Structure formats: C-alpha cells, structure tokens
Amino acid sequence: MLLNTPIKVLVVDDSLVFGRFLTSNLPKANSRIQIVGYAANAYEAIEKIPQCAPDVITMDVEMPKMNGIEFLKQVMPKHPIPVILVSAVNMNVFEALSNGAVDFVKKPNPAANFGRQEFVESLASKIIIASRSKVRVAGPSSVKKEPLSPIVPRLSPINPAKLNSMIIAIGASTGGTEATLQILQALPENIPGIVITQHMPEGFTKMYAERLNRLCRLHVKEACTGDKIERGTVLIAPGSLHMKVVRLGSSYTVNCFSSDKVNGHRPSVDVLFRSVADVAKSDAVGIILTGMGHDGADGLLKMRRAGAYTIGQDKDSCVVYGMPMVAHNIGAVNVQASCANIPRVLTNYLNKIH
C-alpha cells in the first residue's frame, strides 16, 4: 500500500456510543483513515466485509453472539484482513493474537475522558502499521504459513560457567507476542537467562508472562526490580516501565523504572539493549524481532560493537519488517533468520562458546 493511499477501516464494537466515538475521531487522528463501515457484532461484520472491502478492521474481543476469537477463526482463512483488537485487560487478547489478529490497544475507561486522545492516536498509528503488515492465519487455510521449528535438543554442557554468565536479550513490537512464543517454546530448560522488552500496555504484560509460563518449558514472569537473571528464566519488562540490566557482583539483576518514553515507547527495547551492552558486553546475545519503527536498532548495534552476538528476524517471517530491517541496515545484525530458525541459530552459537 502506498504511503498516501487512504486506509479503509471497518469498526466493530457492540457499544454504539464507543463505535461512534471511533468512527468520528479516527479520521481526525490521521487523514489517511477512511471509515467505510460500522458493525455492532461479529455477524454484522462478516456480512459487511464483502460490501466494505476494508483494509483494516478494529474489533472488541468480548462481544455478544460471537466473540472476536471465533470471528478470527471463521473470517481469517477467507479474508486475511489485518485486525486490531480494542480490548479491556483480558487474557483472551492473546488467544485472539494467536488466531491472526495483528495487534491490540487497551480500551480506555468509558467513565473517564482522560487518556482518550492518546488512545485514539495510538489506535490510528497501529491502523497505519497494520495496513502494511502480513497477516498470519492460524489453522488450515490457503494462506502459506511459516513452518514451526522443531524442538531443539537440550543444550550440551559445554563450558557451563561461561553459559551461566550469558544474557539473552529480546526486543519486539507488532507481531512479537506470537514470534516470541514460537522462539521460547523451542528452547531448552537450561538456556541462559532471558530478558524481553515487548511493546505492550500496562496490565497486559503480567498476563502475557503467565501465558508464556504455561506454554513454555522455561520459567517466565513479569519482571520486578531486583529479579535475578538466571538460566532457565525469562523476565518480561512491565508495561509502562523501562527495564535495564544491572550487574550485581558476579550476577545480573533487572531494574524496572519509570521515565520518559524512548523512541515513543515505554518500555523501550533500546533501553534494555544498551544496558546489556554496558554490563554484559560479549557475554550476551541480542535478538530483534518483528515491529514497526527503529526502537532497538541502535541498542543492538551497541551490543554488537561490545562483542555480543546479534540476530535479526528476517523479512519473510516478520509481521512487520521494520525494527529488524533498520537494525540490519545499520550493521547491527550478525545474522538474519526466520522466526522458526532463530532457536537453532541461538543454540548452535551457545554450544560453540569456549
């Protein structure tokens, strides 16, 4: 889609008041957005898709008659249209993402006007990004899917002392929730400690960490200041807080703190990667995954210059080839790999360390 081409949007929400709010304010937030229809439920949306031919759909997850997850399961194989979820804090968001939704925004409190303008601007920005994204369809469909990586074998005990001091830092944005899950599911229990910054609103990161913890062999949790980075553990930066790595004697911990947004984000991938470059230097691996913009690219370059091994997700497997592209273009990436192959690239590198 050309940069100035209008983006046709279908709004789906069971609240008529909120639906009117979106249809009125989204075009004001970005002149490219053109509202082509409104549906009060998923059934109406299914009927209107052929009529409206939307480029992007915004949809609440929880709706009467048919929820957003069932909508995605039915519609995506026939109409792989980017869907942005507009949801209150709800675990079902992650199931919807696993069924093909591109991204989500946190629904504002209907009883308060505070934050509504920021919400509209965030949703408008995600609509623009979604219009250029690749839709990943779950389950049988005519859309080609990237093959899942086979489970890699448990790490061989080569130089265990060296691996004990290693840190793996991962940064992701749009499409990153499922990309990160795919990678973590393929990793063995004795992998070096992992720290992750995923662009995500406050309230969702704890649920996301709990979901990863259920689905992976690793211990995953939302990070708190003072948490130790250890083998077999994964720490997720809390939504609305930056996270950096801090050396504590011979080990590492994390510090989660509030400050200005960096590259428009809090948490920011650059904040995490730069801290890893400062304290871990060559005892680190940096991985930058799918997402729009350039957050993390400069930090990954700093990591590589400090001696870290760096991996970038390749174009074909990205939902949005933005952050990994910028990182690759500035020389921050040692190797590019598909999301399915990143676990093998990572474990092969770790097993070669002497």
TAKAUR-V878803 format. One record per residue. N is the residue number from 0. RES is the residue in three letters. PHI is phi in whole degrees, -180 to 180 (999 if undefined). Layout:
n: (N,N)
res: (RES,RES)
phi: (PHI,PHI)
This chain:
n: (0,1,2,3,4,5,6,7,8,9,10,11,12,13,14,15,16,17,18,19,20,21,22,23,24,25,26,27,28,29,30,31,32,33,34,35,36,37,38,39,40,41,42,43,44,45,46,47,48,49,50,51,52,53,54,55,56,57,58,59,60,61,62,63,64,65,66,67,68,69,70,71,72,73,74,75,76,77,78,79,80,81,82,83,84,85,86,87,88,89,90,91,92,93,94,95,96,97,98,99,100,101,102,103,104,105,106,107,108,109,110,111,112,113,114,115,116,117,118,119,120,121,122,123,124,125,126,127,128,129,130,131,132,133,134,135,136,137,138,139,140,141,142,143,144,145,146,147,148,149,150,151,152,153,154,155,156,157,158,159,160,161,162,163,164,165,166,167,168,169,170,171,172,173,174,175,176,177,178,179,180,181,182,183,184,185,186,187,188,189,190,191,192,193,194,195,196,197,198,199,200,201,202,203,204,205,206,207,208,209,210,211,212,213,214,215,216,217,218,219,220,221,222,223,224,225,226,227,228,229,230,231,232,233,234,235,236,237,238,239,240,241,242,243,244,245,246,247,248,249,250,251,252,253,254,255,256,257,258,259,260,261,262,263,264,265,266,267,268,269,270,271,272,273,274,275,276,277,278,279,280,281,282,283,284,285,286,287,288,289,290,291,292,293,294,295,296,297,298,299,300,301,302,303,304,305,306,307,308,309,310,311,312,313,314,315,316,317,318,319,320,321,322,323,324,325,326,327,328,329,330,331,332,333,334,335,336,337,338,339,340,341,342,343,344,345,346,347,348,349,350,351,352,353)
res: (MET,LEU,LEU,ASN,THR,PRO,ILE,LYS,VAL,LEU,VAL,VAL,ASP,ASP,SER,LEU,VAL,PHE,GLY,ARG,PHE,LEU,THR,SER,ASN,LEU,PRO,LYS,ALA,ASN,SER,ARG,ILE,GLN,ILE,VAL,GLY,TYR,ALA,ALA,ASN,ALA,TYR,GLU,ALA,ILE,GLU,LYS,ILE,PRO,GLN,CYS,ALA,PRO,ASP,VAL,ILE,THR,MET,ASP,VAL,GLU,MET,PRO,LYS,MET,ASN,GLY,ILE,GLU,PHE,LEU,LYS,GLN,VAL,MET,PRO,LYS,HIS,PRO,ILE,PRO,VAL,ILE,LEU,VAL,SER,ALA,VAL,ASN,MET,ASN,VAL,PHE,GLU,ALA,LEU,SER,ASN,GLY,ALA,VAL,ASP,PHE,VAL,LYS,LYS,PRO,ASN,PRO,ALA,ALA,ASN,PHE,GLY,ARG,GLN,GLU,PHE,VAL,GLU,SER,LEU,ALA,SER,LYS,ILE,ILE,ILE,ALA,SER,ARG,SER,LYS,VAL,ARG,VAL,ALA,GLY,PRO,SER,SER,VAL,LYS,LYS,GLU,PRO,LEU,SER,PRO,ILE,VAL,PRO,ARG,LEU,SER,PRO,ILE,ASN,PRO,ALA,LYS,LEU,ASN,SER,MET,ILE,ILE,ALA,ILE,GLY,ALA,SER,THR,GLY,GLY,THR,GLU,ALA,THR,LEU,GLN,ILE,LEU,GLN,ALA,LEU,PRO,GLU,ASN,ILE,PRO,GLY,ILE,VAL,ILE,THR,GLN,HIS,MET,PRO,GLU,GLY,PHE,THR,LYS,MET,TYR,ALA,GLU,ARG,LEU,ASN,ARG,LEU,CYS,ARG,LEU,HIS,VAL,LYS,GLU,ALA,CYS,THR,GLY,ASP,LYS,ILE,GLU,ARG,GLY,THR,VAL,LEU,ILE,ALA,PRO,GLY,SER,LEU,HIS,MET,LYS,VAL,VAL,ARG,LEU,GLY,SER,SER,TYR,THR,VAL,ASN,CYS,PHE,SER,SER,ASP,LYS,VAL,ASN,GLY,HIS,ARG,PRO,SER,VAL,ASP,VAL,LEU,PHE,ARG,SER,VAL,ALA,ASP,VAL,ALA,LYS,SER,ASP,ALA,VAL,GLY,ILE,ILE,LEU,THR,GLY,MET,GLY,HIS,ASP,GLY,ALA,ASP,GLY,LEU,LEU,LYS,MET,ARG,ARG,ALA,GLY,ALA,TYR,THR,ILE,GLY,GLN,ASP,LYS,ASP,SER,CYS,VAL,VAL,TYR,GLY,MET,PRO,MET,VAL,ALA,HIS,ASN,ILE,GLY,ALA,VAL,ASN,VAL,GLN,ALA,SER,CYS,ALA,ASN,ILE,PRO,ARG,VAL,LEU,THR,ASN,TYR,LEU,ASN,LYS,ILE,HIS)
phi: (999,-67,-62,-103,-71,-59,-109,-83,-122,-105,-97,-124,-160,-77,-92,-62,-63,-70,-60,-65,-60,-68,-65,-82,-96,-62,-64,-73,-73,-150,-66,-76,-78,-123,-76,-106,179,-134,-130,-86,-157,-66,-64,-62,-63,-60,-68,-85,-57,-64,-74,-89,47,-71,-86,-144,-119,-104,-151,-74,-78,-96,-139,-70,74,-147,-83,-64,-68,-65,-59,-62,-63,-81,-89,-57,-62,-92,-132,-73,-101,-59,-119,-105,-82,-117,-141,-71,-62,-155,-61,-63,-56,-72,-67,-65,-63,-71,-103,117,-64,-84,-162,-150,-129,-81,-68,-72,-64,-65,-88,-133,-85,-62,88,-68,-66,-63,-61,-62,-64,-65,-64,-60,-63,-68,-64,-61,-63,-62,-65,-111,-93,-98,-90,-99,-97,-84,81,-63,-166,-84,-84,-68,-107,-72,-66,-73,-73,-67,-62,-80,-69,-59,-58,-71,-79,-85,47,-59,-63,-65,-67,-63,-95,-81,-127,-110,-114,-123,-129,-155,-138,-55,87,-76,-62,-80,-63,-64,-59,-60,-69,-64,-63,-91,-93,-79,-66,-100,-66,-57,-56,-119,-121,-132,-114,-118,-62,-158,-69,-59,100,-92,-66,-65,-66,-64,-62,-64,-66,-61,-63,-73,-97,-117,-83,-91,-91,-117,-150,-69,-72,-128,-54,99,-61,-86,-88,-133,-61,82,-116,-131,-114,-102,-61,-66,-59,81,-125,-75,-133,-132,-93,-127,-81,-131,67,-94,-121,-129,-130,-117,-123,-107,-150,-101,-159,-60,-63,-118,57,83,-131,-151,-78,-113,-66,-59,-60,-66,-62,-64,-66,-65,-61,-69,-103,-102,51,-78,-88,-151,-127,-112,-130,-112,-112,-46,160,-84,97,-129,-60,100,-65,-65,-65,-67,-63,-63,-62,-63,-65,-84,107,-75,-92,-126,-127,-120,-66,-81,-61,-63,-96,-81,-69,-134,-89,-115,-57,-65,-67,-62,-61,-65,-67,-94,84,-87,-110,-71,-149,-102,-153,-69,-58,-67,-101,-58,-58,-71,-60,-64,-69,-62,-64,-63,-75,-94,-68,-121)
